[in-house]
Amino acid sequence: MSSSPLPTTPCRGVDTMLDAMDEPTPVAPSRKRPHTALDTGSDGDDDDKQLPANDPPAVQGAKMILCLHALHNRLDAFEAGKPPFAVSDDTETNIYFYAAAILLSTYKGSVAKNILLDIIKINRFDLPSNIECNPADYAKLVAVVQDALTQLRSKIKKALTASFKVNKKPAASACEHQNIFYLTTHLVQGTKCAVTPKLCARVALMRQVYIEDSGPKFWDSLDADLRKIRNRAGRNVCKLNKAFEMVLSTDRTTHGVDNCSIPTQAVDKLQREVDDTISASAADKATSVPAATAEEPEVEAEP
């Protein structure tokens, strides 16, 4: 039984293969799509109509400008149809939480406002991305910030006043005063702040200054004492902590009955965020401005 012969491959050698590598690669002829395939919606009578790509450069540029103007007009119409900007309830709530943390860091005046605005610029919340470029809308945001700080300043002073009273009457002795734990607990109600030894020490400093100056210059006096403490401590955190530990210890032995344990394991993330922002840059920039221009007149909410 004979088998069919296998096809033979001509042996051209490696040189032929190498020569083939130098031969130009054939290019397939371009296959232009007919105009009717691109413009199926046009009639046969429009076959002679040129495509935009075939327009002269000047015509193409003019058409592009017209398209951009049409898009701009649509955007203007969309913006005109939007309702006037207003700070949302959720953002107002967030502003209040941060304002409380800033004031309980014993910052006041334009310093507190600038710190709060810096935090808002970082977190944004649901604010428009370009609100800083719109003076009218940004003024509404600043007004909400100032109102939150005003309401909280009033709340803090009222709480300090009440801490020396029993049943709305002056306490007969310091032992009947509200102790620092209950005073701080009252101040953080309705906020995101947590009662910590550090926060109690700040409130203790507020009460110490309030005893000496409970009038309209209370916040100025508090700010002056705080500046003295920080200037004396410099960058030494240990010295700063010792100063606040001393004022807290004095308050606990002077006012009320020290029968409460201040939690030491509480983690106040919001307060930490505020403190980090303050230490980063905002407070330094604000306090570097002369006092005559850095501070704004304080207006406290009416009782």
C-alpha positions, 0 to 999 in steps of 0.5 A, a space after each residue: 500500500 503506497 502512501 501519498 507523498 508528503 508535500 515538500 517545503 523548499 529549503 531556502 536557508 536562514 539567509 532567505 529568512 534574514 533577507 525577508 526581515 529587511 523587506 518592506 511590510 506591505 500596507 493595505 490600501 485605505 478603504 474610505 467609507 462612503 459618505 452615505 455610510 456616515 450620514 445615513 440620515 441625509 437624502 441622496 440630494 445631500 451627497 455633495 454636502 461636505 463633512 465638518 472634517 473637510 471644512 477649512 480650518 477657519 470654518 471649523 474654528 468658527 463652528 467650535 466657538 458657536 458650540 462653546 457659546 451655546 454650551 455657555 448659554 445652557 450653563 447660564 440658564 441652568 445657574 439662573 434656574 437654581 434657587 438662591 444659596 442657603 446654608 443647609 441644616 446639616 451644615 449648620 449643625 456641623 458648624 455648631 459642633 465645630 464652633 463648640 469645640 473651638 470655643 472650648 479650646 478657649 479661643 475667641 473673637 476673629 481667631 475662633 472665626 478664622 479657625 472655624 472657616 479653615 475647618 469648613 474649607 477642609 471638610 466642605 460638607 455640602 457647600 458649593 465648591 466655589 463658594 469662596 469666589 461668590 461674595 454674596 454666598 460666602 457672606 451667608 456662610 460667614 453669618 452662620 459661623 458668627 451666629 453659632 459662635 455668638 450663641 455658644 459664647 452666651 451659653 458658656 457665660 450663662 453656665 459659668 454664672 449658674 455654676 456659682 448658684 444654687 436654685 438660681 440664688 448665690 451659693 452660701 459657700 464654695 462647697 455648694 458650687 457646681 463642680 468642674 465635672 458637672 459644669 463641663 458635662 453641661 457645656 458639652 450637651 448638644 455638641 460632639 465634645 467629650 468630657 476629658 481632663 484636658 477639656 475640664 482644665 480648659 473650663 476651669 481656666 474659664 471659671 478662674 478668669 470669670 471670677 476676676 472679670 465676668 463683664 463684657 471683656 471676659 473673652 478678652 481677659 481669657 484670651 490674654 491669660 491664655 496667651 501668657 500661658 502659651 508664651 511662657 510655655 513656648 513649644 514645651 508641651 510638658 510645661 503647658 500641661 503642668 499649667 492646665 493641670 494646676 488650674 484644674 486641681 485648684 478648681 476641684 479643691 475650691 468649687 463644689 464637692 470633688 466626688 466625681 471621677 473625670 474619665 481619662 480614656 475618653 477619645 474626643 476625635 472632634 476636639 483632636 481635629 480642632 486642636 490639630 488645625 489650631 496647632 497647624 497654622 490657623 491660630 498662629 496666622 490669626 494671632 500674628 495680626 495686631 490686636 487692633 485689627 485682629 479682634 472684632 466687636 463681640 456681640 453676645 446673644 440676649 438671655 
